[in-house]
Every structure is written in C-alpha cells, then in structure tokens.
Amino acid sequence: MNFSPKEILKFIEENDVKFIRLTFCDIIGNLKNIAIMPNELPHALNYGIPFDASEFGESHCNLFLVPDISTLSILPWRPKSGRVVRFFCNLKNPDGSDFIGDMRSNLINYINELRLVGYSCEMGTRCEFYLFELDEKGNPTKTPHDYGGYLDVAPLDKCENARREICLSLEEMGLSPKSSCHKHGPAQNEIEFRENEPVTAADDMVHYKTVVKSIAAQCGLFASFMPKPLAEKHGSALNISICLKKNGEYIFDGSSEIMSHNGKCFISGILKRINEITAFLNPTINSYKRFGVGNAPQYINCSSENNSSLIRIPHSVGIPPRIELRSADAACNPYIAFRLILSSGIEGIKSNDCSLCEKRNISLKKLPMCLSDALNLAEKSDFIKNNLPEIVRKNMLNYFEMQIQNYKNSPDKEMFEQNYYFYYI
C-alpha cells in the first residue's frame, strides 16, 4: 500500500484498528513483534519504538522499530471489531541510522545498488509444510492429518480446507499466493507465491509461516515447516525462483543453448559459492536429512530437465524466464538467503565465467551433507565475510555451533530435533 503517513493514520481510525503489530525478523529468521495502541503510531512513524537489542549482540540497550508504511496489512483472522494490523519494520540505532545487523535494510540497500548498474530483480518462493493432528489436550502430535500423496484430491487430501483458508487469508493480506497443492508426503502441502521485489518476497515468506500456523490452529491442526519432520517421508523445501533483468532485458531463458552469457555466469556464480552459503540456506541439524531424498538435491548442478538438480531452469512458456534454486528450507532467514544468492550470482557475472553452468550435470560435487561441514566452509569463506555484516556473520556462526554442540551432548537425538525444530520452525 503506497500511503502517506497521514493516510495511514486516517486508515487506522476509519477501520476500527485497535492493535498495531510492529514486526521484524531476528537474525536467525524468526518473526518477532511489539504491539502498540493506535495513539502510539505517530510516535512510531516519527521516532520508532525502542526494544532491548541484547539478542543482537549489541552492548547498548535499545534499537528502534520504525514501521515501513508500504507494508501495512490487516490480519484477517483477528476480530473485525477492534482490528489488528501489522507493519514490517526497519531497525534503527538511537541516532536514527540503520542498524548494521538489520538484514532487511541490508537487502534493501543491495537491491538499490543493483538498480544503479541496470539490474532489476524479482524473486518468488514455493514453500512446503506438514499438517499434523493434535492430541486430546491440544498438543501437537506427529500423526499426519491425511495419507494422501502428490496432487491428490479429497477425500485422500484432507488438507484442502485448511489450504483454502490459508490462501484466502494470504490474498486478503495482499501476499499474492499463486497456487497450492498436496505434495508427496502425507499431509504435506505447498503454496507458491508470485515473483515480487526481493524485499517484499522476503517479507511475505516470513509472514507466510505465521499465517499458516495461525490458520492451521484455527482448523484444529498443527503446521510445521521443519525440513524433515518424518524420517521415512519427503522433506519440506523452500524453492526460490529468481527473475533478473539487465537494462530491461531478461538474462535467463528456458534453453541453455540460447540463454544469455550473463545468465550462464549468474548460475555459475551460485554453483561456485553454494557450499559456502549452504549453512545460511539450511541452518539446522535437521536440514541435511532432506538432501538426496526424493527429489531433494544433493549434487551441485543445474538442469532444465532433471527435477532433482540444485538449480532448475524451467521452460518459460508465457511467463518471464527464471531459474529456481531448490536446496533451501524454511528454517532460513530469507533476507540473508536472498542477499547471499543474489551476491553470488552477481559475482559470477562480474567474473565473466560461465564454465560451471556449461558443465551442467557433469560435476559430481556434493552439497555439504551435515551442518558441521557447512559451518566449516562458512567460517573459512571470504565471500561470506564480504557480504554479511560482521555482527550477523558472528551471531549466525555461533548459532550453528551451539546447535552442533547441543545435539552432540543430547542423549536423545530425536527428542532434541523435536524440541528445537518441530515445534518452532
């Protein structure tokens, strides 16, 4: 919504809004919020709302949440009387400058830098999740809501009503769902979003998880985005599509033979850096149990035909040409993930090297197959040092190390994953 601050205040008054959620994403990718009353909104727009910044490793007490007024959205599952709206916020220092650890602002600045040299980009997501039954006390179980399979319909697909309510809520919020379906696993679902400006796509991805969990709860179900919640079944992916233009011309094409040189270099850049950035795309112990199972990738390759390839080059009939990175999962921070993916591709263009793309499926190199390996590669990476603020890099590496040590020390590995991932991702 392209409103002025004055129009925003009028909208709040005329629509009986009683609570305003100022939302932001923490460093590891969790959505956080502070709720304010409507009479506090003018102060928030002018100065921001302070909160304790110690979680970000800052020595000073406060950062400030400053609403991005273009992100106003009504939460449709809340009561119509006394409505609740949300804004995404940028994080500011007490002096009003951008907080260096705010990856949303970092991504905004990077996209603006790309525009200055002629690049425009849109990104989209296809994100999978499972729906599980609740026990008699209302607690989540690992019993799937149905035992349907890929693209099944009712009565095998018992999730269709929940998906319908999720999509209607997303559409009412302006989050632009494109399609939905039942996936391979029992009670596994997928919702695809239209490509959008990268920051908006990241905003939508962060809030999408909350919408899914909220609507699932209203349906008497529990939604989990855990990458591999069921040991013998398909894992849940976050597939990220990228559509890129240089000076108004698309750089990708569904056929590698006629794809532009820049398009091939962009793909090669991602293939070159994928091992170094994998820890940030797949940030949990559980993430690596998905690789190589079903259609989930395990090799560093690209293909227009192989559905298990790391980068898929779909045939673009009637839609803008794009590529799709298939290794990420919903546990990631999308602002970090999008930033690193774009940076690696742009580095490939700058290097003028398209050799990895042209090798296609010849490479037998594998993705890191555990978080420890991915962490080792990230720690040694100058690319990561050059593309993430030090406070973000340091906190993320510490987060990975903490998981690894806690997992090693846990006597019950399955319970560890359930407590750390199943309930919270």
Order of alpha helices (4+ residues) and beta strands (2+ residues): alpha-beta-beta-alpha-beta-beta-beta-beta-alpha-beta-beta-alpha-beta-beta-alpha-beta-beta-beta-alpha-beta-beta-beta-alpha-alpha-alpha-alpha-alpha-alpha
